[in-house]
Structures are given as structure tokens and as C-alpha cells.
């Protein structure tokens, strides 16, 4: 049943040779890897206005120069990440750059930052998309957490089906959103030209706006920088592009930069022109669309495509998180399971882990985007800073042709990213940024502990093939039984294939003398040719008497001999039949594997009915 459900949801397995067919052309890569960055247009302007409107309505004028500063920062980051794409076409972004240029410790900080960013991207994108839905349909507001969780699960299933398939599904809503916003910006500016909007672009006439300080401006700037999250995704996932990977990824990143600059600057300008202020239950973009189009078809088109891209923006993380986790797992800093590809050639463990982490965040923060955003940009700009710093060091090491200009671009990116990171950490500290600052070192310590474990295991398992060879030894087989049955008969037959009958002991544990005598009499009548040991358990425990016997047997055999605990068990045809039977064999195996230095073998007997 589970296999049939899995095939229905995910599809049939794909061959490893089909991996090249899963690579993305540019027109598919843009929506699947840029939806996070593009979707941030929907809440970047709102984040700026949310800080300024708390001072006064007049202070909203500052949203224009702040938006311009963010566009300039975007330009620097796009140029910087184009250089990373060409320098590190294997992907991995800040983690790979930091590992190569700054060392493992900085790489782990970058990796932890990116992983946190990916998780928060899913949570923020989904909750922001649901907020767009509830802005148009307020009756859904009380169910926003449930809707958010269902959206995460839907995107998880689509990604488990494969990169190419999910890219096809996600491309159309992304292009529809881009078209809708371009139409909104053009229509809004056209209304301005025709005098339908009363506009004054000059600074308010007051000499000074009460309450406006550099701290407030920097706080608004750092909040608006949430619109830059996701610009690193293309460089992180360069291997997902079709050949030539580097050139295609760099061109796609350039297109993203132009689109993001136009859409973000345009929506910020319209929000100011139409005197839109943040509202608890209606997004800024929703208010702008209503001002320009009214509550007609185009308004619902904008809201619908905004909700879709905000929800689908989470898919950027479903591309980046599994790939980064796989790279870190290959280096030994994450569980090895993250390197395994699933039936559809995606890193399924990473996809599922990302989904569960995002769901936990959504439930913990009650699906509130405003509570999640302060956690959002710390990891992003920390990874920006490390990647740009690493690239500066790379250019100074190589000193190839034109290295001064390249180093200057990355240097500016590093300085500005560090400045934004510092501003964000200070201004958003009490709003929740402290959580990320506390969690980051904990995650890094976990990475180091995982690597230490793998190093210890590798050291213990290492074998000198020139000196060490397997030696023939004895084997004492112990078979715990509860009755004389077909299962026990097959288990004894299997044990005889491993060793001589005199090295096989069957152990029966009874709770009273009558049961013990009955078993001994049956055994004499059956006479299978192996010894039976009966033990009485006064406290009705199976495990303690059994393993006391194993300990005593272990003390009597040679140091080089093996002790094998052979556990008979029958397997039912239907899964629900299992709950009708005792699972003593499972307990015996679990206890033995984790507490005894012995070999444990399960001998299954499959029931026909």
C-alpha cells in the first residue's frame, strides 16, 4: 500500500543515467531559482514602510532614497555573484568559497547561515503567500497556519517528483507574476502622467521630521534588504544548469538582477505615490493594486499571482538546501544520508528535512510573516559577507588578468554586506535576530561533532590490507525460543549451516515450573539434535534472563570465537496482522545490537495466510 501511494505521489523511479535530463534550461532555471528573490518584492517595500510609518506619515518619503540604496546594493551583489559562478561552477556558493579561501570554520558558519536561510525562506515565503490570500479573502485568516502547512507539503511532493517536473509547474506562475507587476507599474505611472494621482516627490516641507534619526533610517534600510534574499540561489545551484553551466547561470543571474531592480523600485515608488501605509491584515502590494485597478479582475490577478509566487518562492530553497546539505555531508559535517538521491534523482532526505523544519517554524510562529522576517536576513547577509571576503582573498592570491577590478567589486560587496549585517543585528536584535545569533554557533558545534564522529569511526574501521586477513574461529549460536514450531525448526536448520550441532543452544524462558517441565518433555520427544536450556523468570522478563545467559556463555568461549544470537520470527502477510502478535523478537534484537558485543541474526518465516 505504501509503495503504491509513493508511486502515485512521486512517480516511477528514474535511472541514474537520466540525471543529465534533469538539468535546467535558462527559461526554467529563472523561475525555479529566482522565485525567492522576485517574491521578496511583495514584502520588501512593506518592511521599509513598516519602520517609517511608526515615526510619522511624512517620514515615508525616506522610502524612496532607501529603495534606491537597496537597488545599488543589489547591483553590487549581482556583479559579485557572477564572479563566484565563474570561479566555482560546482555550486555551493558561500560554503564552497569560504572553505576554499577562509578555512573550514568559516565554511561551517557560511553553511549554517545558508541552511537557516533556506529554512526561513520556506517559512517566510509560504506565510507571506498565505497573507496575500487572506488579504483578498479575510475569511481564511483563522486557518492561515493550516493552509501554510498544506502548501509546504504540496511543494515537498512536487520536488520529490524531480527538478525538471517541478520547474515546469513553477515557471508559469512566476512569469505571470512578473507580467502582472510590470503591468501594475506601467499602469500606475500612466495614471500619474495623466494627472489621476496627486503627487509631490519633493521632501516634506518641514525642516526636520520629528522622530527621524539615523538609527530609524538604518533600521528601515536593513528591513528593506529582505528584498535581496535569494539572489545567491543561482550561484549556489550552478550545477543544475545545462551546459555550459557557468555561462547559463551568469546570464540568468543578470536577468534576475534587472527584473528585481525594476520591480522593487517600481513598487516602492507606487507605494509612495499612492500614499499607501502598512495595514495589519492587508499587504502594501494589495493596497497599491487596489488603488491602480480597483477591486476588479486585474486586482485579483495581481493578488493571485503574488500569492502563487510567494508560495512557490519556497521552491528556491528546495533546490539549494538539499544540494548544500549533500556537499556538507560529503565533507562529513552532516549525516551521510543527505548524499543519497531518491527515486526521482533528487536529494530526497534534504527535501523532507527542509519541509519538516519549515513546518515547525510556521507552527511555532503561528504563521506570522512579521515575526519570521527579523530572523530572515541575518543568515543571508552573513553568507554574503563570507563569500565576498573569500573572493577578495582569492583574487589577491591568483592576481590574474584584471584581478584588481574583480577584487574591488567583491570588496565593496563584502563591506556593504557586513554593514547591513551589523545594522540588522543591532536594529532587529530584540525583535528576534538574537535567536539566529544564538542558534548559529550551536549548529556549527553540531557540524564539528558530526565530523569528529565520522573521523573516529573511520579510524576504528580502517584496515591495513597488507597485514590483516580474516581468521577462521569458532561460533556459539544461541536461539531464544517460545515454543516448538516451524519457525524454530527453520532457525535450527539455519544454525546447523553455520556451525556443528554441539555449538547450538536453544534457550526457553518460562514464568513457572510447569511451563518449563512441559517444554523439556516436548523437546525430548522432538529431539532436534541440539541442546535446550530452560530458564525461569520470576519477574516475567524475557530480556534479563536471556542476556544473563549470553553473558555467562561469553565468559566461557575463547576470546576470538563468535557468539551469534539467532532470533526466530514469523512475518505476516498483511501489515495490520503484526499488531496482533507480540514483538518480543524486535525487543531482543534492539537490546542485543545496542548493548552486547555479539552477532545478531534474524531468521524470518513468512506466513502464507
C-alpha angles and dihedrals in degrees: 000000000000091000092052092049090048092051091049095051101035106022134229120324118269126222119250088239088066092066093101090057088060092063115110131242115222095258090057096037093057096062097037096047100031102043091094093054094041093047091055086073085076094063106016095084091042090055090055094047092046090065097041098045089057086068100043142304089259091059090067088083087077089067088080100059090037090054090049091052090051091051090053090050089049090054091053092049093048091052091046095050092047086062091049090053092056094041096046109025091163090078129227095121116202093009095056094040092049093046092051098043110020105030138254097293093057089043090056091050089051092046093049090047092052094046091051089047092052092051092047090046090060093046095045095042094049095045091045090051091050088048088057089052093049090048089062095034109030092181089076093057096097091053097049095115093051092046090049093051092049090051091053091051091048093053090045091056092047091053093047086058090063143279097265094048094048091046091056091051094046099043098073098053090047094053090043089054092049091050092047094051093046089052090047093052094046092046092047093050090045089056088052092052092051093051097250091129127056104226138177113179094180122101113271113273095245112106089227132006111231112243097019110125134157087258091059092046092049090047091053090046093051091047091051091051086075082084088071096060112116099032089110094056096088094054090046092054101039093130089064091069125092118252127317082044099178096048094045093047093048092049091048090050090052091053090049091053093053094046094046093049093050096045096044095045091044096051092044090053093048092048089056095043093052093044092238118174129189116272125197095235104021122063122231091241090053091053092048092050091049091050092050102038106015119225094312138114096294091051092055089044090057092046093046096049091042091053090047097050092044090054094041091046085079086070091074087068091048087061098042104037098056092045094049092044089052092051092049091045090054087054090051098248097111133036113289091236089078089070093061120102119219132224092286094045095255125121093261098181091055092048093051094044091051091050094051093047092050092048090052090053093048092051093043093052094039092241093292112152093195091059093049100046095070087060091047111073101041093077093040096055093039089058089044090054095048095046093049092045090050091051092051089054090047093055092048089052098046099035091189125162113313093004094141093063092045092049090049093054093048091042092055089047091051095048095046093044091050090049092051091046091053092046092049094047091052101039096040098036097106092039092064108287088114089069092065092043089055097042096048097068090043091055091046090052089051090052090052092048091051091050091047090053092050091048091051092047092048091050093052094045096045112118130199100222091194095059110023124068133163116271127207112247140166125273128210110197119203118192119191110209135183098191143346107278145134089275092057091044092056091043092055091046090053092047090054088057088059102045145349119293092248088063093056122090125183114205122205120188117199133181097219140024094251091061091047094050091046092053093047091052093049090048092054090051093048095041100186092180098253133096124264122209118193122202129188118222111201092186096047093247121143100185102053098052091042095053093042085059091047090052092051091048090049090055091055101049127080117275092246096045122103126236113207122195104204110197118199117209137161123227119217122221095233125048095229091057088070093070089059093065136062114262095212092134091059091052092048093050093045093050094044096048094050102037109028134065093223138106116261121202126181117211109198124202111195116217116224097209 
